[in-house]
């Protein structure tokens, strides 16, 4: 099946999409659940978030914007549910099964943690369409959505190296796993290609899912880096990244680089925005909307669909104008990747 039509966006175009208001929020089965656009008996889209929920100002919120857009433009209804720290596979399976059993179609798992559960539940509900973000799952009714995180992170590395006054930049990963290492690898490569003398320090919050939902830990980690004269910090850690941004905002001439959403534009981070240099935007909202629309049109997407730099799947935000002075060099780096002259690594 042909891949989705991906919205072409400039590498340095910010994704300023207004988030639609939610109808109401409830709590059930020990987890956050939100009904938008209608009652629980209504069929529509089932969106299962990773830890942190839609208000993480990052990854989950980007996915939520895709559903918001679908509700507005396609007239679909939706139900959102959120994972807890330390969940079992059975709990994730139950969440997906409950959505499918209630008639929601498609059912979308936001985050690689849903890979095994979607593989199982998709077999149990062969007439329901499923999608997984940030992983690949085989199945005739599954759309696997992946991104060029390493490519966007390379551009972040270029920006960090050009903006650092101490020649020391840092990367904080939420969870030490294969996916987050793509962010690390691209960032390190981009920084060192720009300034061979740059010192890049990469550290992780841990190996459990809590690393994506622990702003306090990220704040402490960032403070430690700032104390070592690291003046640009890129954090790929979901909700935890808010803590890192807060820490950076407390030090003069230090910069934070956001991730997944244009974090300069996030209302919840407004008081820190003067220290948000840029963000590596992963257009999860575009991918989620593409999947919903394909089901609405009766031509559901299946197979693997990568959203890369060349497609506008990832980009570097310019909100605030803080990287306007290095725009030409960032565009040059982007062109080198798109043209294939630079191959960005996926592992450090």
N, C-alpha and C positions, 0 to 999 in steps of 0.2 A: 504494500500500500504506500502511496506517496506520502511524504512527510508533510508536516503542517506548514502553513505559510507563516513565516516568522516576520514580525514587524521589524523593518530595517531601522536601526537607530545608530547614530554616530557613536563612536567609541567614547566620546566625551560628552554625550548628551545625558543629562540627568533624567531620572524617571520620576517625574513629579505627578503622581496619580493620586487623586483625592480618594480617601477611603470612605466607603459608604457606611452609614450608621447601621448598627445592628438592631434588630427588632426587640429582642429581649434575651436575657441570659438565665440559665438554670444550672443546677448541679445535680448530677445523677451518677450512681455507681461509683462514687468517689473520684469523679473526674469532671473537668469543665466541659460543658456542652452548650452550644448556642444554636438556636433556631433562627434563621433569617428568611424572610419572605413568605412565611406561612407556618401552619401548624405541623405537629409531628406526624400526622396522617398523610401529609402531602408528599408526593414523589418529587424528586429533584436530584441535586448533586450532594453526595456524601463526601465531606472533606475531613480527613483524619490528620490532625497536626501532630508534629513531634513535640517534645517537651518545650515548654515556654509559651505555647499557644499563639493565637493570632496577634497578640499585643507585644511580641518580642522586639518590634521595631526592626526586624531583619528578615530572616528566611521565611518563617511562617506567615508573617504579615504580607510578604510579597505574594505568596500563594493565595491568601485571602483576597487580595486585590483582584486576582483573576476571577474569583467567584463573584465578587462585587460587580465587576464589569459584566459578567454573564447575566446576573440578575437584572441589571439595568438594560442591557442591549438585547438579550435573548429571552427575557421574561421567565427564566428558570427560578426555581426555589432551591434552597440549600440547607443542609444541616452540618454544623461544625462540631467536632469533638477533639479533645486534647489528651495527649499522653501524660503520664506521671513519671517522675524519676524512678528508675529501677524497675520498670515494668517487666513482666514475664511475657514470653511469646504467646501464651494462652490469652493474656489480657489484650494484646494487640489483635489477635485473631477474633476475639469476642467483639471488639469495637467494629472491625470491618464487617464481620458477619451480621451484626445488628443493623448496620446501615444497608447492606445488601438485602437482608431479609425484610426490611421495612419498605423496600422498593426503590431505594435511591440508586440512580444510574446516570453517570458513572460514579464509582467510588474511588477516591484518590487518596493514596497514602503519601503524606508529605514528609519525606526523609527516608534515608537508606534503612533505618531500623524496621521499616514495614516490609522489607523484601521477602523474608521467609513467610510471613503471615499472608501476604498477598498471593504468593505462589500457591499456598494451600487453599485459601478462601476462594480464589478465582476458579479453582477446580470444582469447588462445592456449589458455585453459582455461575455455571457456564453461560447463562443468558444475560449476565450483568457484565458491563464493561468496567475494567479497572485500570488505574494508572499508578505508577510508582515514580516518585521524584528522587533523583540522585542514586539510582541503582538500576540494574538490568534484571528483569524477571522474564523467563520464557513462558509463553502461554498464548493461545489463540485469541484470548479476550483481554490481553494486557498491553498497555502502552508504557514503554520504559523511557523515561525522560532524563537525559543527562545534559551536563553543561561543560563549557570550557573554562572551568574555574582557574586552571593553571594559566590560561592565556590572559584573563583579566587581571590575575595576580601579578603577572609579569609586568603589566603596565603600572600597577601599583608600586612595584619595586623600582621602576624607572622614576616615578614621581618622588618616592621616598629618598632615593639617592640624590636627586637633584635638589631637594628641599632641606636635607639634613645639613646642619651647621657643624655637627660634631663628628660626622662620618661614621655614626653609629645608629643603626636602625634595628627594630625588633619585630618579631612575629610571635603572636600568641594563638595557639590552637586550642579549641575547646576539648576535643577528644583525639588522642593519638591513634588515628586509623588511616586507612588508605585514602579516603576521600579528602580529609583535611590536609594530608600530606601533599595533595595536588596544589592547594593554596600556598603552602610553605615553599614547595619546589619552584613554582612560578615566581613568587616574590623574591626569593633568593637569587634566582637566575637573572631577573630583570635588574635588580639592584647592582649586582656584580658586573653585569654587562655595561651598565652605565658608568659605574665608578669601581674599577678593579680594587681600589684601596678601601672600599667600604667594609665595615665590620657588621655582619648580620648575626643577630642572636635570635634563635628560635626555641621557644619553650611551650609546653603543654600544661593544661590544667589537670589532666588525668586521663584515665582510660575507660571511665564509665560515662553513661549518658548525662550524669550530673554536670559534666563539664560544659554542657550547652545551657545550663540553667542555674548558674552560680556566679552572679555579678560580683559578689564580695571577693571570691577567689581571683577573678580576673582583675579586679581593682588592686588587690595586693600584688599580683604578678606584675602589673604595669608599673606600680610604684617602685618595685624592685629594679625594673629596667630603667626608669627615670633616674633613680639614684646612681645608676652606672653611666649617666650621661647619654643614654639612648634617647634621641629627641623625636623620632618618628616611629610610631607603633601601629602595626596592622594586626587586627584581631579577627579571626574567623572562629567564632564560638557562639553563634546564636544570641540568645538573651544575655549570656554572660558578657558579651562584648560591651554592653552598656556600662558595666563597671570599669572596664578599661578606658573607655572614652571619658568617664567622669574623672578618673585619676589623671589622665593627660591634661584635662582642662584646668587642673590646678597648678600646672607648671607653665611659666612664661616661655614662649617660643617653642613649645612642644606641639607636635601634631599627632592626631589619631587618624587612621584610615579605616573607614567603615566597610561593611560587607553585606552582600545580598540585596538590601534596599539602599536607596539614597538616604543615608542616615542624617545628613544635614537637614533634610526635609521633614524628618520625623518630629511631630509636636512633643513627644515625650523626651526628646533629647535637645530641645530648643535652647536650653540654657548652656549647653556645651558646644553649640554649633560653630562658634568662632575658632574652635580648635579641631574641627573635622576637615582635614585637608581635602579629602575626596572619599569616594566609596567604590568598591568593586560591585557593580550592580549585576545580579543574576536575575534575568527576567523570567522568574518562576511564574509570575502573573500571566505572561504571554503564553507559556506552555500550558498552564492550567486552563486558560480560556480556550486555547486551540483544542484541547481534549474535550472540553464541555461542548463546544460548538460542533465538533465532529459527531458526537453522539446525538446532539439535537438535530443535525442534518441527516442522520441515518447512515452515516459513513464513519463509524468509530475508528479512531487511529489505533493501530496495533504495531508491535515490533519496537525497535529501538530508534529514538529520535534525538540526536545530539543538537544542542543549541550552542553554537560556537561563536567565536569573535567575528568571523566572516559573515555570519548570519545575523549579527546583532543580538545574539543570545546572551552575551556578557558585554559590559561597557564600563567606562570610567566616568563617574559623575563630575560635573564642574560647578555644582551649586556653591555659592559663596565667592566664586571667582579666584580661589586660592591657587589654582594651577593654570590660570590663563597665561602666565608668563612663560610656561614651559609647554604650551599646547603643541608647538611645532615638533618638539622632540618626542612627545607622546604619540602624535600622529605618525611620525617616522617609524617609531617602534611598532605601532599597530600595523602599518603597511608591510613591514618586514615579516610579521607573523602571518598575515593574510596571504602574502605572496609566496610564503613557504621558505623564505630566506632564513628565518629563525624558527627552529623547532623547539618548542617549549617543553621542558621536562615535566613529567607527572609524578616523579619521585625525587626526593632530595638527594 
